[in-house]
Amino acid sequence: MSRRSCACSWAKFLGWARLERQAVLMRMTPPYIGFIIEESILSRTLGGAEVLKE
């Protein structure tokens, strides 16, 4: 299989996968996702000064 046909197959798969995910989210009973996180994560600093400037 050439690189081009492999890339084309991959692009088709990604397009199909996106449509499948979209169908799941648009159905009458969309998925429910819940998260449990530690309270300390709410005050944890992520990144440095450069990130905080943004």
C-alpha distance matrix in Angstrom:
0.0 3.8 6.7 8.3 6.5 6.5 10.0 10.9 10.3 12.3 14.9 15.4 15.9 18.4 20.2 20.6 21.8 24.3 25.7 26.2 28.0 30.1 31.1 32.3 34.4 35.9 37.0 40.8 40.9 38.5 37.8 40.5 39.6 42.3 42.4 45.0 45.4 48.0 50.7 50.4 47.0 48.8 50.7 48.1 47.2 43.6 42.6 45.2 47.6 44.9 43.3 46.7 47.6 44.9
3.8 0.0 3.8 5.4 5.4 6.1 8.6 9.9 10.6 12.2 14.2 15.5 16.5 18.4 20.1 21.2 22.4 24.4 26.1 27.0 28.6 30.4 31.8 33.2 34.9 36.4 37.9 41.7 41.8 39.3 38.6 41.3 40.2 42.9 42.9 45.5 45.6 48.1 50.8 50.2 46.7 48.4 50.1 47.5 46.4 42.6 41.4 43.8 46.0 43.1 41.7 45.2 45.8 43.1
6.7 3.8 0.0 3.8 5.6 5.0 6.0 8.5 9.8 10.3 12.1 14.2 15.1 16.3 18.2 19.8 20.7 22.3 24.4 25.5 26.7 28.5 30.2 31.5 33.0 34.5 36.3 40.1 40.2 37.4 36.7 39.1 37.9 40.4 40.3 42.8 42.8 45.2 47.7 47.1 43.6 45.2 46.8 44.2 42.9 39.1 37.8 40.1 42.3 39.3 38.0 41.5 42.0 39.4
8.3 5.4 3.8 0.0 3.8 5.4 5.1 6.1 8.6 9.8 10.5 12.3 14.2 15.3 16.5 18.4 19.8 21.1 22.8 24.4 25.8 27.1 28.8 30.5 31.9 33.1 35.0 38.8 39.2 36.5 36.2 38.8 37.8 40.6 40.7 43.5 43.6 46.2 48.5 48.1 44.4 45.8 47.5 45.1 43.7 40.0 38.7 41.0 42.9 39.9 38.4 41.8 42.1 39.3
6.5 5.4 5.6 3.8 0.0 3.8 5.4 4.9 6.1 8.5 9.7 10.5 12.2 14.2 15.3 16.4 18.2 19.9 21.3 22.5 24.3 25.8 27.1 28.8 30.5 31.6 33.2 37.0 37.5 35.0 34.7 37.6 36.9 39.8 40.2 43.0 43.4 46.2 48.7 48.5 44.9 46.3 48.3 46.0 44.9 41.2 40.2 42.8 44.8 41.9 40.2 43.5 44.0 41.1
6.5 6.1 5.0 5.4 3.8 0.0 3.8 5.4 5.1 6.2 8.6 9.9 10.5 12.3 14.3 15.3 16.3 18.4 20.2 21.0 22.5 24.4 25.8 27.1 28.8 30.4 31.9 35.7 35.8 33.2 32.5 35.2 34.2 37.0 37.2 39.9 40.2 42.9 45.5 45.3 41.7 43.3 45.3 42.9 41.9 38.2 37.4 40.1 42.3 39.5 37.7 41.0 41.8 39.0
10.0 8.6 6.0 5.1 5.4 3.8 0.0 3.8 5.4 5.0 6.1 8.6 9.8 10.5 12.3 14.2 15.1 16.5 18.5 19.9 21.0 22.6 24.4 25.9 27.2 28.7 30.6 34.4 34.6 31.8 31.3 33.8 32.8 35.5 35.6 38.4 38.6 41.3 43.7 43.4 39.8 41.1 43.0 40.7 39.6 35.8 34.9 37.4 39.5 36.6 34.8 38.1 38.7 35.8
10.9 9.9 8.5 6.1 4.9 5.4 3.8 0.0 3.8 5.4 5.1 6.2 8.6 9.9 10.6 12.4 14.2 15.4 16.8 18.5 20.1 21.3 22.8 24.7 26.2 27.2 29.0 32.9 33.4 30.9 30.8 33.6 33.0 36.0 36.5 39.5 40.0 42.9 45.2 45.2 41.5 42.6 44.7 42.7 41.7 38.0 37.2 39.8 41.8 38.8 36.9 40.0 40.5 37.4
10.3 10.6 9.8 8.6 6.1 5.1 5.4 3.8 0.0 3.8 5.5 5.1 6.2 8.7 9.9 10.6 12.2 14.3 15.5 16.5 18.4 20.1 21.2 22.8 24.7 25.9 27.3 31.1 31.5 29.1 28.8 31.7 31.2 34.2 34.9 37.9 38.6 41.6 44.1 44.2 40.7 42.0 44.3 42.2 41.5 37.9 37.4 40.3 42.5 39.8 37.6 40.6 41.5 38.4
12.3 12.2 10.3 9.8 8.5 6.2 5.0 5.4 3.8 0.0 3.8 5.4 5.0 6.2 8.6 9.8 10.4 12.3 14.3 15.2 16.4 18.3 20.0 21.2 22.8 24.4 26.0 29.8 29.9 27.2 26.6 29.3 28.4 31.3 31.7 34.6 35.1 38.1 40.5 40.6 37.0 38.3 40.6 38.4 37.7 34.1 33.7 36.6 38.8 36.2 33.9 37.0 38.0 34.9
14.9 14.2 12.1 10.5 9.7 8.6 6.1 5.1 5.5 3.8 0.0 3.8 5.4 5.1 6.2 8.6 9.8 10.6 12.5 14.3 15.4 16.6 18.5 20.3 21.4 22.7 24.7 28.5 28.9 26.2 26.0 28.8 28.1 31.1 31.7 34.8 35.3 38.3 40.5 40.7 37.0 38.0 40.2 38.3 37.5 33.9 33.4 36.2 38.1 35.3 33.1 36.0 36.7 33.5
15.4 15.5 14.2 12.3 10.5 9.9 8.6 6.2 5.1 5.4 3.8 0.0 3.8 5.5 5.1 6.2 8.6 10.0 10.8 12.4 14.4 15.5 16.7 18.7 20.4 21.2 22.9 26.7 27.3 25.0 25.1 28.2 28.0 31.2 32.2 35.5 36.4 39.6 41.9 42.3 38.7 39.6 42.1 40.5 39.9 36.4 36.2 39.1 41.1 38.4 35.9 38.7 39.5 36.2
15.9 16.5 15.1 14.2 12.2 10.5 9.8 8.6 6.2 5.0 5.4 3.8 0.0 3.8 5.4 5.0 6.0 8.6 9.9 10.4 12.3 14.2 15.3 16.7 18.6 20.0 21.3 25.1 25.3 22.9 22.6 25.6 25.2 28.4 29.3 32.5 33.5 36.7 39.2 39.7 36.2 37.3 39.9 38.2 37.9 34.4 34.5 37.7 39.9 37.4 34.8 37.5 38.7 35.5
18.4 18.4 16.3 15.3 14.2 12.3 10.5 9.9 8.7 6.2 5.1 5.5 3.8 0.0 3.8 5.4 5.0 6.1 8.7 9.8 10.5 12.2 14.2 15.5 16.7 18.4 20.3 24.1 24.2 21.3 21.0 23.7 23.1 26.2 27.0 30.2 31.0 34.1 36.4 36.8 33.3 34.2 36.7 35.1 34.6 31.2 31.2 34.3 36.4 33.9 31.2 33.9 35.0 31.8
20.2 20.1 18.2 16.5 15.3 14.3 12.3 10.6 9.9 8.6 6.2 5.1 5.4 3.8 0.0 3.8 5.5 5.2 6.4 8.8 10.1 10.7 12.5 14.6 15.7 16.6 18.7 22.5 23.1 20.6 20.9 23.9 23.8 27.1 28.3 31.7 32.7 36.0 38.1 38.7 35.1 35.7 38.4 37.0 36.5 33.2 33.3 36.4 38.2 35.6 32.9 35.3 36.2 32.8
20.6 21.2 19.8 18.4 16.4 15.3 14.2 12.4 10.6 9.8 8.6 6.2 5.0 5.4 3.8 0.0 3.8 5.5 5.2 6.3 8.8 9.9 10.7 12.7 14.6 15.4 16.8 20.6 21.2 19.0 19.3 22.6 22.9 26.4 27.9 31.3 32.7 36.1 38.3 39.3 35.8 36.5 39.4 38.1 38.0 34.8 35.2 38.5 40.5 38.1 35.2 37.6 38.7 35.3
21.8 22.4 20.7 19.8 18.2 16.3 15.1 14.2 12.2 10.4 9.8 8.6 6.0 5.0 5.5 3.8 0.0 3.8 5.4 5.0 6.2 8.6 9.9 10.8 12.6 14.3 15.8 19.5 19.5 16.9 16.6 19.7 19.6 22.9 24.2 27.6 28.9 32.4 34.7 35.6 32.2 33.1 36.0 34.7 34.7 31.6 32.1 35.5 37.7 35.6 32.5 34.8 36.2 33.0
24.3 24.4 22.3 21.1 19.9 18.4 16.5 15.4 14.3 12.3 10.6 10.0 8.6 6.1 5.2 5.5 3.8 0.0 3.8 5.4 5.2 6.1 8.6 10.1 10.8 12.3 14.5 18.3 18.5 15.7 15.9 18.8 18.7 22.1 23.5 27.0 28.2 31.6 33.6 34.6 31.1 31.5 34.4 33.3 33.2 30.1 30.7 34.0 35.9 33.6 30.5 32.7 33.9 30.5
25.7 26.1 24.4 22.8 21.3 20.2 18.5 16.8 15.5 14.3 12.5 10.8 9.9 8.7 6.4 5.2 5.4 3.8 0.0 3.8 5.5 5.0 6.2 8.8 10.0 10.4 12.3 16.1 17.0 14.7 15.7 19.0 19.7 23.3 25.2 28.8 30.3 33.9 35.8 37.1 33.7 34.0 37.0 36.2 36.3 33.3 34.1 37.3 39.1 36.9 33.8 35.7 36.9 33.4
26.2 27.0 25.5 24.4 22.5 21.0 19.9 18.5 16.5 15.2 14.3 12.4 10.4 9.8 8.8 6.3 5.0 5.4 3.8 0.0 3.8 5.4 5.1 6.5 8.9 10.0 10.9 14.7 15.0 12.9 13.3 16.8 17.6 21.3 23.3 26.9 28.7 32.3 34.5 35.9 32.7 33.2 36.5 35.6 36.0 33.2 34.2 37.7 39.8 37.9 34.6 36.4 37.9 34.6
28.0 28.6 26.7 25.8 24.3 22.5 21.0 20.1 18.4 16.4 15.4 14.4 12.3 10.5 10.1 8.8 6.2 5.2 5.5 3.8 0.0 3.8 5.4 5.2 6.5 8.8 10.4 14.0 13.7 10.8 10.8 13.9 14.3 17.9 19.8 23.5 25.2 28.8 30.9 32.3 29.1 29.5 32.7 32.0 32.4 29.7 30.9 34.4 36.4 34.6 31.3 32.9 34.6 31.3
30.1 30.4 28.5 27.1 25.8 24.4 22.6 21.3 20.1 18.3 16.6 15.5 14.2 12.2 10.7 9.9 8.6 6.1 5.0 5.4 3.8 0.0 3.8 5.4 5.2 6.2 8.8 12.4 12.9 10.3 11.5 14.6 15.6 19.2 21.3 25.1 26.8 30.4 32.1 33.7 30.4 30.4 33.6 33.2 33.6 30.9 32.1 35.4 37.1 35.2 31.8 33.3 34.7 31.2
31.1 31.8 30.2 28.8 27.1 25.8 24.4 22.8 21.2 20.0 18.5 16.7 15.3 14.2 12.5 10.7 9.9 8.6 6.2 5.1 5.4 3.8 0.0 3.8 5.5 5.2 6.2 10.0 11.0 9.2 11.0 14.6 16.3 20.0 22.6 26.3 28.4 32.2 34.0 35.8 32.8 32.8 36.2 35.9 36.5 34.0 35.4 38.8 40.6 38.8 35.4 36.7 38.2 34.8
32.3 33.2 31.5 30.5 28.8 27.1 25.9 24.7 22.8 21.2 20.3 18.7 16.7 15.5 14.6 12.7 10.8 10.1 8.8 6.5 5.2 5.4 3.8 0.0 3.8 5.6 5.6 9.1 8.7 6.4 7.4 11.1 12.8 16.6 19.3 22.9 25.3 29.0 30.9 32.9 30.1 30.2 33.7 33.5 34.4 32.1 33.8 37.3 39.3 37.8 34.3 35.5 37.3 34.1
34.4 34.9 33.0 31.9 30.5 28.8 27.2 26.2 24.7 22.8 21.4 20.4 18.6 16.7 15.7 14.6 12.6 10.8 10.0 8.9 6.5 5.2 5.5 3.8 0.0 3.8 5.8 8.6 8.3 5.2 6.9 9.9 11.5 15.2 17.9 21.6 23.8 27.5 29.0 31.1 28.2 27.9 31.4 31.4 32.3 30.1 31.8 35.2 37.0 35.6 32.0 32.9 34.6 31.4
35.9 36.4 34.5 33.1 31.6 30.4 28.7 27.2 25.9 24.4 22.7 21.2 20.0 18.4 16.6 15.4 14.3 12.3 10.4 10.0 8.8 6.2 5.2 5.6 3.8 0.0 3.8 6.6 8.1 6.4 9.5 12.4 14.7 18.2 21.2 24.9 27.1 30.8 32.1 34.3 31.5 31.0 34.4 34.7 35.4 33.3 35.0 38.3 39.8 38.3 34.7 35.6 37.0 33.6
37.0 37.9 36.3 35.0 33.2 31.9 30.6 29.0 27.3 26.0 24.7 22.9 21.3 20.3 18.7 16.8 15.8 14.5 12.3 10.9 10.4 8.8 6.2 5.6 5.8 3.8 0.0 3.8 5.5 5.5 8.8 12.0 14.9 18.4 21.7 25.3 27.9 31.7 33.2 35.6 32.9 32.6 36.2 36.5 37.6 35.6 37.5 40.9 42.6 41.2 37.6 38.4 40.1 36.8
40.8 41.7 40.1 38.8 37.0 35.7 34.4 32.9 31.1 29.8 28.5 26.7 25.1 24.1 22.5 20.6 19.5 18.3 16.1 14.7 14.0 12.4 10.0 9.1 8.6 6.6 3.8 0.0 3.8 6.1 9.6 12.0 15.5 18.6 22.2 25.5 28.4 32.0 33.3 36.0 33.7 33.1 36.8 37.4 38.8 37.1 39.2 42.6 44.2 43.1 39.4 39.9 41.6 38.4
40.9 41.8 40.2 39.2 37.5 35.8 34.6 33.4 31.5 29.9 28.9 27.3 25.3 24.2 23.1 21.2 19.5 18.5 17.0 15.0 13.7 12.9 11.0 8.7 8.3 8.1 5.5 3.8 0.0 3.8 6.5 8.6 12.2 15.3 18.9 22.1 25.2 28.8 30.2 33.0 30.8 30.5 34.2 34.9 36.5 34.9 37.2 40.7 42.5 41.6 37.9 38.3 40.3 37.3
38.5 39.3 37.4 36.5 35.0 33.2 31.8 30.9 29.1 27.2 26.2 25.0 22.9 21.3 20.6 19.0 16.9 15.7 14.7 12.9 10.8 10.3 9.2 6.4 5.2 6.4 5.5 6.1 3.8 0.0 3.8 6.5 9.6 13.0 16.4 19.9 22.6 26.3 27.8 30.4 27.9 27.6 31.3 31.7 33.1 31.4 33.6 37.1 38.9 38.0 34.2 34.8 36.8 33.8
37.8 38.6 36.7 36.2 34.7 32.5 31.3 30.8 28.8 26.6 26.0 25.1 22.6 21.0 20.9 19.3 16.6 15.9 15.7 13.3 10.8 11.5 11.0 7.4 6.9 9.5 8.8 9.6 6.5 3.8 0.0 3.8 6.4 9.9 13.3 16.7 19.5 23.3 25.1 27.6 25.2 25.3 29.0 29.2 30.8 29.1 31.5 35.1 37.1 36.4 32.6 33.3 35.6 32.8
40.5 41.3 39.1 38.8 37.6 35.2 33.8 33.6 31.7 29.3 28.8 28.2 25.6 23.7 23.9 22.6 19.7 18.8 19.0 16.8 13.9 14.6 14.6 11.1 9.9 12.4 12.0 12.0 8.6 6.5 3.8 0.0 3.8 6.7 10.3 13.6 16.5 20.2 21.8 24.6 22.5 22.4 26.2 26.7 28.6 27.3 30.0 33.5 35.5 35.1 31.4 31.7 34.2 31.6
39.6 40.2 37.9 37.8 36.9 34.2 32.8 33.0 31.2 28.4 28.1 28.0 25.2 23.1 23.8 22.9 19.6 18.7 19.7 17.6 14.3 15.6 16.3 12.8 11.5 14.7 14.9 15.5 12.2 9.6 6.4 3.8 0.0 3.8 6.9 10.4 13.2 16.9 18.8 21.2 19.0 19.2 23.0 23.3 25.2 23.8 26.6 30.1 32.3 32.1 28.3 28.7 31.4 29.0
42.3 42.9 40.4 40.6 39.8 37.0 35.5 36.0 34.2 31.3 31.1 31.2 28.4 26.2 27.1 26.4 22.9 22.1 23.3 21.3 17.9 19.2 20.0 16.6 15.2 18.2 18.4 18.6 15.3 13.0 9.9 6.7 3.8 0.0 3.8 6.9 10.0 13.6 15.3 18.1 16.3 16.5 20.3 20.8 23.1 22.3 25.4 28.8 31.0 31.2 27.5 27.5 30.4 28.4
42.4 42.9 40.3 40.7 40.2 37.2 35.6 36.5 34.9 31.7 31.7 32.2 29.3 27.0 28.3 27.9 24.2 23.5 25.2 23.3 19.8 21.3 22.6 19.3 17.9 21.2 21.7 22.2 18.9 16.4 13.3 10.3 6.9 3.8 0.0 3.8 6.3 10.0 12.1 14.6 12.7 13.4 17.1 17.4 19.9 19.1 22.3 25.8 28.1 28.6 24.9 25.0 28.1 26.5
45.0 45.5 42.8 43.5 43.0 39.9 38.4 39.5 37.9 34.6 34.8 35.5 32.5 30.2 31.7 31.3 27.6 27.0 28.8 26.9 23.5 25.1 26.3 22.9 21.6 24.9 25.3 25.5 22.1 19.9 16.7 13.6 10.4 6.9 3.8 0.0 3.8 7.0 9.4 12.0 11.0 12.1 15.5 15.9 18.9 18.8 22.2 25.5 27.9 28.9 25.4 25.1 28.6 27.4
45.4 45.6 42.8 43.6 43.4 40.2 38.6 40.0 38.6 35.1 35.3 36.4 33.5 31.0 32.7 32.7 28.9 28.2 30.3 28.7 25.2 26.8 28.4 25.3 23.8 27.1 27.9 28.4 25.2 22.6 19.5 16.5 13.2 10.0 6.3 3.8 0.0 3.8 6.4 8.5 7.2 8.7 12.0 12.2 15.3 15.4 19.0 22.1 24.5 25.7 22.4 22.0 25.6 24.7
48.0 48.1 45.2 46.2 46.2 42.9 41.3 42.9 41.6 38.1 38.3 39.6 36.7 34.1 36.0 36.1 32.4 31.6 33.9 32.3 28.8 30.4 32.2 29.0 27.5 30.8 31.7 32.0 28.8 26.3 23.3 20.2 16.9 13.6 10.0 7.0 3.8 0.0 3.8 5.4 5.7 7.8 10.1 10.4 14.0 14.9 18.6 21.3 23.7 25.4 22.4 21.7 25.4 25.1
50.7 50.8 47.7 48.5 48.7 45.5 43.7 45.2 44.1 40.5 40.5 41.9 39.2 36.4 38.1 38.3 34.7 33.6 35.8 34.5 30.9 32.1 34.0 30.9 29.0 32.1 33.2 33.3 30.2 27.8 25.1 21.8 18.8 15.3 12.1 9.4 6.4 3.8 0.0 3.8 5.5 5.8 7.8 9.4 13.1 14.7 18.5 20.8 22.7 24.7 21.8 20.5 24.1 24.1
50.4 50.2 47.1 48.1 48.5 45.3 43.4 45.2 44.2 40.6 40.7 42.3 39.7 36.8 38.7 39.3 35.6 34.6 37.1 35.9 32.3 33.7 35.8 32.9 31.1 34.3 35.6 36.0 33.0 30.4 27.6 24.6 21.2 18.1 14.6 12.0 8.5 5.4 3.8 0.0 3.8 5.3 5.7 6.4 10.2 12.2 15.8 17.8 19.9 22.2 19.6 18.4 22.1 22.5
47.0 46.7 43.6 44.4 44.9 41.7 39.8 41.5 40.7 37.0 37.0 38.7 36.2 33.3 35.1 35.8 32.2 31.1 33.7 32.7 29.1 30.4 32.8 30.1 28.2 31.5 32.9 33.7 30.8 27.9 25.2 22.5 19.0 16.3 12.7 11.0 7.2 5.7 5.5 3.8 0.0 3.8 5.4 5.0 8.4 9.4 13.2 15.7 18.0 19.8 16.9 16.1 19.8 19.8
48.8 48.4 45.2 45.8 46.3 43.3 41.1 42.6 42.0 38.3 38.0 39.6 37.3 34.2 35.7 36.5 33.1 31.5 34.0 33.2 29.5 30.4 32.8 30.2 27.9 31.0 32.6 33.1 30.5 27.6 25.3 22.4 19.2 16.5 13.4 12.1 8.7 7.8 5.8 5.3 3.8 0.0 3.8 5.8 8.6 10.2 13.9 16.1 17.7 19.4 16.4 15.0 18.5 18.4
50.7 50.1 46.8 47.5 48.3 45.3 43.0 44.7 44.3 40.6 40.2 42.1 39.9 36.7 38.4 39.4 36.0 34.4 37.0 36.5 32.7 33.6 36.2 33.7 31.4 34.4 36.2 36.8 34.2 31.3 29.0 26.2 23.0 20.3 17.1 15.5 12.0 10.1 7.8 5.7 5.4 3.8 0.0 3.8 6.5 9.3 12.7 14.1 15.4 17.8 15.4 13.5 17.0 17.7
48.1 47.5 44.2 45.1 46.0 42.9 40.7 42.7 42.2 38.4 38.3 40.5 38.2 35.1 37.0 38.1 34.7 33.3 36.2 35.6 32.0 33.2 35.9 33.5 31.4 34.7 36.5 37.4 34.9 31.7 29.2 26.7 23.3 20.8 17.4 15.9 12.2 10.4 9.4 6.4 5.0 5.8 3.8 0.0 3.8 6.3 9.8 11.5 13.6 15.9 13.5 12.4 16.2 16.9
47.2 46.4 42.9 43.7 44.9 41.9 39.6 41.7 41.5 37.7 37.5 39.9 37.9 34.6 36.5 38.0 34.7 33.2 36.3 36.0 32.4 33.6 36.5 34.4 32.3 35.4 37.6 38.8 36.5 33.1 30.8 28.6 25.2 23.1 19.9 18.9 15.3 14.0 13.1 10.2 8.4 8.6 6.5 3.8 0.0 3.8 6.5 7.8 9.8 12.1 10.0 9.0 12.8 13.8
43.6 42.6 39.1 40.0 41.2 38.2 35.8 38.0 37.9 34.1 33.9 36.4 34.4 31.2 33.2 34.8 31.6 30.1 33.3 33.2 29.7 30.9 34.0 32.1 30.1 33.3 35.6 37.1 34.9 31.4 29.1 27.3 23.8 22.3 19.1 18.8 15.4 14.9 14.7 12.2 9.4 10.2 9.3 6.3 3.8 0.0 3.8 6.7 9.5 10.7 8.1 8.5 12.2 12.4
42.6 41.4 37.8 38.7 40.2 37.4 34.9 37.2 37.4 33.7 33.4 36.2 34.5 31.2 33.3 35.2 32.1 30.7 34.1 34.2 30.9 32.1 35.4 33.8 31.8 35.0 37.5 39.2 37.2 33.6 31.5 30.0 26.6 25.4 22.3 22.2 19.0 18.6 18.5 15.8 13.2 13.9 12.7 9.8 6.5 3.8 0.0 3.8 7.0 7.6 5.6 7.2 10.3 10.9
45.2 43.8 40.1 41.0 42.8 40.1 37.4 39.8 40.3 36.6 36.2 39.1 37.7 34.3 36.4 38.5 35.5 34.0 37.3 37.7 34.4 35.4 38.8 37.3 35.2 38.3 40.9 42.6 40.7 37.1 35.1 33.5 30.1 28.8 25.8 25.5 22.1 21.3 20.8 17.8 15.7 16.1 14.1 11.5 7.8 6.7 3.8 0.0 3.8 5.5 5.5 6.5 8.9 10.6
47.6 46.0 42.3 42.9 44.8 42.3 39.5 41.8 42.5 38.8 38.1 41.1 39.9 36.4 38.2 40.5 37.7 35.9 39.1 39.8 36.4 37.1 40.6 39.3 37.0 39.8 42.6 44.2 42.5 38.9 37.1 35.5 32.3 31.0 28.1 27.9 24.5 23.7 22.7 19.9 18.0 17.7 15.4 13.6 9.8 9.5 7.0 3.8 0.0 3.8 5.5 5.1 6.3 9.1
44.9 43.1 39.3 39.9 41.9 39.5 36.6 38.8 39.8 36.2 35.3 38.4 37.4 33.9 35.6 38.1 35.6 33.6 36.9 37.9 34.6 35.2 38.8 37.8 35.6 38.3 41.2 43.1 41.6 38.0 36.4 35.1 32.1 31.2 28.6 28.9 25.7 25.4 24.7 22.2 19.8 19.4 17.8 15.9 12.1 10.7 7.6 5.5 3.8 0.0 3.8 5.5 5.3 7.1
43.3 41.7 38.0 38.4 40.2 37.7 34.8 36.9 37.6 33.9 33.1 35.9 34.8 31.2 32.9 35.2 32.5 30.5 33.8 34.6 31.3 31.8 35.4 34.3 32.0 34.7 37.6 39.4 37.9 34.2 32.6 31.4 28.3 27.5 24.9 25.4 22.4 22.4 21.8 19.6 16.9 16.4 15.4 13.5 10.0 8.1 5.6 5.5 5.5 3.8 0.0 3.8 5.4 5.6
46.7 45.2 41.5 41.8 43.5 41.0 38.1 40.0 40.6 37.0 36.0 38.7 37.5 33.9 35.3 37.6 34.8 32.7 35.7 36.4 32.9 33.3 36.7 35.5 32.9 35.6 38.4 39.9 38.3 34.8 33.3 31.7 28.7 27.5 25.0 25.1 22.0 21.7 20.5 18.4 16.1 15.0 13.5 12.4 9.0 8.5 7.2 6.5 5.1 5.5 3.8 0.0 3.8 5.4
47.6 45.8 42.0 42.1 44.0 41.8 38.7 40.5 41.5 38.0 36.7 39.5 38.7 35.0 36.2 38.7 36.2 33.9 36.9 37.9 34.6 34.7 38.2 37.3 34.6 37.0 40.1 41.6 40.3 36.8 35.6 34.2 31.4 30.4 28.1 28.6 25.6 25.4 24.1 22.1 19.8 18.5 17.0 16.2 12.8 12.2 10.3 8.9 6.3 5.3 5.4 3.8 0.0 3.8
44.9 43.1 39.4 39.3 41.1 39.0 35.8 37.4 38.4 34.9 33.5 36.2 35.5 31.8 32.8 35.3 33.0 30.5 33.4 34.6 31.3 31.2 34.8 34.1 31.4 33.6 36.8 38.4 37.3 33.8 32.8 31.6 29.0 28.4 26.5 27.4 24.7 25.1 24.1 22.5 19.8 18.4 17.7 16.9 13.8 12.4 10.9 10.6 9.1 7.1 5.6 5.4 3.8 0.0
